[in-house]
Amino acid sequence: MTEEEIYAEGLLLENEDSSLHAEDKVSHTKQIVDESFVELNVDDILDNPLQPRMQVDSKDLSGLANSIRLHGLIQPISVIRIAGKYILKAGQRRLLAHKEIGLKNIKTIVQEATAQSEEENNKVLFEIAVIENTQRNNLHPLELALSFRQALDKKIYKNMEELAKALEKSKSHVSKVLKVLLLDDEIIQDLATNKSTKDIESLYQIQKIDNREEQIETYNNFIQKKIDREGICLRNKKKVSHEKDKLYKVRNRADNVSFMFNASKLTKDEVAEIINKFEVILKEYILYRM
């Protein structure tokens, strides 16, 4: 790669990794003031603990590092000073590239956060990390789902409605993103390792498939472009329509098995008899072995 090509690639990566300014749509920007431009020691800058990005592409990082080595840093990184600590806001790859080539200081835009409580600080960090990435479509569905789950588990937001409002998304969108975590472990591992798709809607449709083997097969067919989103939706609709005609349905998922049957044409005594028979089987195979 020529010096000009390295420079062009580095410029592109810097632009893709550029700073999110205070006027962008983050609900807690009112708690961020007093922007200043300084050079900071790279070791004094901490990662955002709520950063959803799981990994940085090593090839991209190498190209950016070469560009910075040859031409210097074009676009400063952005940090927020919270409780005396410098937290990375935007520019993760630029910061890592500096460390890779042994540079001690980095050009930085510093913004002061005025939030007082830990809860307010967490909201600032989460919204900046997630919105900064989603506005540039940098996150894959698994990264997004994990960040949403973390925000809810840490009680940064009370519920999905509050989270959706903060991100200026619909509740249904947040729900669909979280459903990615219900995919089979083999699929989740592929998403984590290969980042095979950003299509949240297709992943949402795939997780509806109860049978593990069918779910994995459908996912692989989708990744290999043997089936598209419309094909998956059609497959699910046909499956639901077919199951409605069945007298019973068995769902075998991970360690949980459920059995449903159509009792509309049965008497109460017949339903009671079926339930009693199920209890006998459960006691024989499960309860007596615990």
C-alpha positions as CSV (number, residue, x, y, z in Angstrom):
1,M,0.0,0.0,0.0
2,T,1.4,3.4,-1.0
3,E,1.7,6.3,1.5
4,E,-1.2,8.1,-0.3
5,E,-3.4,5.0,0.1
6,I,-2.5,4.7,3.8
7,Y,-3.4,8.3,4.3
8,A,-6.7,8.0,2.4
9,E,-7.6,4.8,4.4
10,G,-6.6,6.5,7.7
11,L,-8.7,9.6,6.8
12,L,-11.7,7.4,6.1
13,L,-11.4,5.5,9.3
14,E,-11.0,8.7,11.3
15,N,-14.1,10.2,9.7
16,E,-16.0,7.0,10.5
17,D,-14.8,7.2,14.1
18,S,-15.4,10.9,14.4
19,S,-16.6,12.8,17.5
20,L,-20.2,13.1,18.5
21,H,-20.8,16.7,19.5
22,A,-23.0,18.0,22.2
23,E,-25.7,19.2,19.8
24,D,-26.4,15.7,18.6
25,K,-29.5,13.9,19.9
26,V,-28.5,12.7,23.4
27,S,-31.1,13.4,26.0
28,H,-28.5,14.2,28.7
29,T,-26.5,16.7,26.7
30,K,-27.8,19.4,29.0
31,Q,-25.4,17.8,31.6
32,I,-22.4,18.2,29.3
33,V,-20.8,21.7,29.1
34,D,-17.5,23.6,28.8
35,E,-15.8,22.0,25.8
36,S,-12.0,22.5,25.6
37,F,-9.1,21.3,23.4
38,V,-6.1,19.7,25.2
39,E,-3.5,16.9,24.8
40,L,-3.9,14.1,27.3
41,N,-1.7,11.1,28.2
42,V,-3.3,8.0,26.5
43,D,-3.0,6.1,29.8
44,D,-5.2,8.7,31.6
45,I,-8.2,8.0,29.3
46,L,-10.5,5.3,30.4
47,D,-12.8,3.2,28.3
48,N,-16.5,3.9,28.6
49,P,-17.7,1.1,30.9
50,L,-21.0,1.0,29.0
51,Q,-19.3,0.8,25.6
52,P,-21.2,-1.8,23.5
53,R,-18.6,-2.4,20.8
54,M,-17.2,-5.9,21.5
55,Q,-14.1,-5.7,19.4
56,V,-12.2,-3.6,16.9
57,D,-11.1,-4.9,13.5
58,S,-7.3,-5.4,13.7
59,K,-6.9,-4.7,9.9
60,D,-8.7,-1.4,10.3
61,L,-6.6,-0.5,13.4
62,S,-3.4,-1.3,11.6
63,G,-4.3,1.0,8.6
64,L,-5.3,3.8,10.9
65,A,-2.1,3.4,13.0
66,N,0.1,3.6,9.8
67,S,-1.8,6.8,8.7
68,I,-1.3,8.4,12.1
69,R,2.4,7.4,12.2
70,L,2.9,9.0,8.7
71,H,0.6,12.1,8.9
72,G,-0.4,12.6,12.5
73,L,-3.9,12.7,14.0
74,I,-6.3,14.6,11.8
75,Q,-9.5,14.5,14.0
76,P,-9.1,14.7,17.8
77,I,-10.8,12.1,20.0
78,S,-13.5,13.2,22.4
79,V,-13.7,12.5,26.1
80,I,-16.0,13.5,29.0
81,R,-14.6,14.4,32.4
82,I,-16.8,12.9,35.0
83,A,-15.8,13.0,38.7
84,G,-12.3,13.9,37.8
85,K,-11.9,11.0,35.3
86,Y,-11.5,11.2,31.6
87,I,-14.0,8.8,29.9
88,L,-13.7,8.1,26.2
89,K,-16.6,9.4,24.3
90,A,-15.7,8.9,20.6
91,G,-12.4,7.8,19.0
92,Q,-11.8,4.3,20.4
93,R,-9.8,3.2,17.3
94,R,-7.8,6.4,17.2
95,L,-6.8,5.9,20.9
96,L,-5.9,2.3,20.3
97,A,-3.8,3.2,17.3
98,H,-1.9,5.7,19.4
99,K,-1.1,3.0,21.9
100,E,-0.1,0.6,19.2
101,I,2.6,2.9,17.8
102,G,3.8,4.0,21.2
103,L,2.5,7.6,21.2
104,K,2.1,8.9,24.8
105,N,-0.2,11.9,24.2
106,I,-3.3,12.4,22.0
107,K,-5.2,15.5,20.8
108,T,-8.5,15.5,22.7
109,I,-11.7,17.5,22.9
110,V,-12.7,17.5,26.6
111,Q,-16.2,18.1,27.8
112,E,-17.2,18.6,31.4
113,A,-20.2,16.6,32.7
114,T,-22.3,18.3,35.3
115,A,-24.3,15.2,36.4
116,Q,-24.0,14.6,40.1
117,S,-25.4,11.1,40.9
118,E,-24.0,7.8,39.7
119,E,-27.4,7.1,38.0
120,E,-27.2,10.3,36.0
121,N,-23.5,9.6,35.1
122,N,-24.4,6.1,33.9
123,K,-27.2,7.5,31.7
124,V,-24.8,10.0,30.1
125,L,-22.2,7.3,29.4
126,F,-24.8,4.8,28.1
127,E,-26.6,7.2,25.8
128,I,-23.4,8.6,24.4
129,A,-21.9,5.1,23.8
130,V,-25.0,3.6,22.2
131,I,-26.3,6.7,20.2
132,E,-22.8,7.6,19.0
133,N,-22.5,4.1,17.5
134,T,-26.0,3.6,16.3
135,Q,-26.1,6.9,14.4
136,R,-23.2,5.7,12.3
137,N,-24.6,2.1,12.2
138,N,-21.4,0.8,13.8
139,L,-23.0,-1.7,16.1
140,H,-24.0,-5.2,15.3
141,P,-27.3,-6.6,16.7
142,L,-25.6,-8.7,19.4
143,E,-23.6,-5.7,20.6
144,L,-26.8,-3.6,20.7
145,A,-28.8,-6.3,22.5
146,L,-26.1,-6.8,25.1
147,S,-25.9,-3.0,25.8
148,F,-29.7,-2.8,26.1
149,R,-29.7,-5.8,28.5
150,Q,-26.9,-4.2,30.5
151,A,-28.8,-0.9,30.8
152,L,-31.9,-2.6,32.1
153,D,-30.1,-5.0,34.4
154,K,-28.1,-2.1,35.9
155,K,-31.4,-0.2,36.4
156,I,-30.1,2.7,34.3
157,Y,-33.7,2.7,32.9
158,K,-36.7,1.3,34.7
159,N,-38.2,-0.5,31.7
160,M,-38.1,-0.8,27.9
161,E,-40.4,2.2,27.5
162,E,-38.0,4.5,29.3
163,L,-35.0,3.0,27.4
164,A,-36.8,3.4,24.0
165,K,-37.6,7.1,24.8
166,A,-34.0,7.9,25.7
167,L,-32.8,6.3,22.4
168,E,-35.6,7.9,20.4
169,K,-36.7,4.4,19.3
170,S,-40.0,2.6,19.5
171,K,-40.6,0.0,22.3
172,S,-41.1,-2.6,19.6
173,H,-37.6,-1.9,18.2
174,V,-36.0,-2.3,21.6
175,S,-38.0,-5.5,22.2
176,K,-36.8,-7.0,18.9
177,V,-33.2,-6.1,19.6
178,L,-33.4,-7.8,23.0
179,K,-34.9,-10.9,21.4
180,V,-31.5,-11.5,19.6
181,L,-30.3,-12.8,23.0
182,L,-32.8,-15.6,22.7
183,L,-31.2,-17.1,19.6
184,D,-29.4,-20.4,19.9
185,D,-25.9,-20.3,21.5
186,E,-24.3,-21.4,18.2
187,I,-25.9,-18.5,16.4
188,I,-24.9,-16.0,19.1
189,Q,-21.3,-17.3,18.9
190,D,-21.2,-16.7,15.2
191,L,-22.6,-13.2,15.6
192,A,-20.0,-12.5,18.2
193,T,-17.1,-13.9,16.2
194,N,-18.0,-13.1,12.6
195,K,-20.6,-10.3,12.9
196,S,-22.3,-12.0,10.0
197,T,-25.4,-9.7,9.7
198,K,-26.8,-6.4,10.9
199,D,-30.4,-7.4,10.0
200,I,-32.2,-7.2,13.3
201,E,-35.6,-8.0,11.8
202,S,-34.4,-11.2,10.2
203,L,-32.7,-12.3,13.5
204,Y,-36.0,-11.5,15.2
205,Q,-37.8,-13.8,12.8
206,I,-35.2,-16.5,13.2
207,Q,-35.5,-16.6,17.0
208,K,-39.2,-17.4,16.6
209,I,-38.2,-20.9,15.4
210,D,-38.5,-23.2,18.4
211,N,-36.6,-26.2,17.0
212,R,-32.9,-25.7,17.5
213,E,-31.8,-27.5,14.4
214,E,-34.3,-25.7,12.2
215,Q,-33.3,-22.3,13.7
216,I,-29.6,-22.9,13.0
217,E,-30.3,-24.2,9.5
218,T,-32.4,-21.1,8.7
219,Y,-29.8,-18.8,10.1
220,N,-27.0,-20.4,8.0
221,N,-29.2,-20.3,4.9
222,F,-29.8,-16.6,5.5
223,I,-26.1,-15.9,5.9
224,Q,-25.3,-17.8,2.8
225,K,-28.1,-15.9,1.0
226,K,-30.1,-19.1,0.3
227,I,-33.1,-17.4,1.9
228,D,-34.0,-13.7,2.5
229,R,-36.0,-12.0,5.2
230,E,-39.2,-12.3,3.3
231,G,-38.6,-16.1,3.0
232,I,-38.1,-16.4,6.7
233,C,-41.3,-14.5,7.5
234,L,-43.2,-16.6,5.0
235,R,-41.8,-19.8,6.5
236,N,-42.9,-18.7,10.0
237,K,-46.4,-17.8,8.8
238,K,-46.9,-21.2,7.2
239,K,-45.6,-22.9,10.3
240,V,-48.0,-20.9,12.6
241,S,-50.9,-21.6,10.2
242,H,-50.1,-25.3,10.2
243,E,-49.8,-25.5,13.9
244,K,-53.1,-24.0,14.4
245,D,-54.7,-27.0,12.8
246,K,-52.9,-29.4,15.2
247,L,-54.6,-30.9,18.2
248,Y,-51.5,-30.4,20.3
249,K,-48.0,-28.7,20.1
250,V,-44.8,-29.6,21.8
251,R,-42.1,-27.0,22.3
252,N,-38.6,-28.3,23.0
253,R,-36.3,-25.4,23.8
254,A,-33.0,-25.8,25.7
255,D,-33.9,-27.2,29.1
256,N,-37.5,-26.2,28.9
257,V,-40.2,-28.4,27.4
258,S,-43.9,-27.3,27.1
259,F,-46.9,-29.2,25.9
260,M,-50.1,-27.5,24.7
261,F,-53.3,-29.2,23.5
262,N,-56.6,-28.0,22.1
263,A,-59.2,-28.7,24.8
264,S,-62.1,-26.9,23.1
265,K,-63.7,-30.3,22.2
266,L,-63.0,-32.1,25.4
267,T,-65.1,-32.3,28.6
268,K,-63.7,-31.0,31.9
269,D,-63.3,-34.6,33.1
270,E,-61.3,-35.5,30.0
271,V,-59.0,-32.5,30.5
272,A,-58.6,-33.5,34.2
273,E,-57.7,-37.0,33.2
274,I,-55.0,-35.8,30.7
275,I,-53.5,-33.5,33.3
276,N,-53.4,-36.4,35.8
277,K,-51.6,-38.6,33.3
278,F,-49.0,-35.9,32.7
279,E,-48.4,-35.5,36.4
280,V,-47.8,-39.3,36.7
281,I,-45.2,-39.1,33.9
282,L,-43.5,-36.0,35.4
283,K,-43.2,-37.6,38.9
284,E,-41.7,-40.8,37.3
285,Y,-39.1,-39.1,35.2
286,I,-38.4,-35.8,37.0
287,L,-39.6,-35.3,40.5
288,Y,-38.4,-38.7,41.8
289,R,-34.9,-38.0,40.4
290,M,-34.4,-34.6,42.0
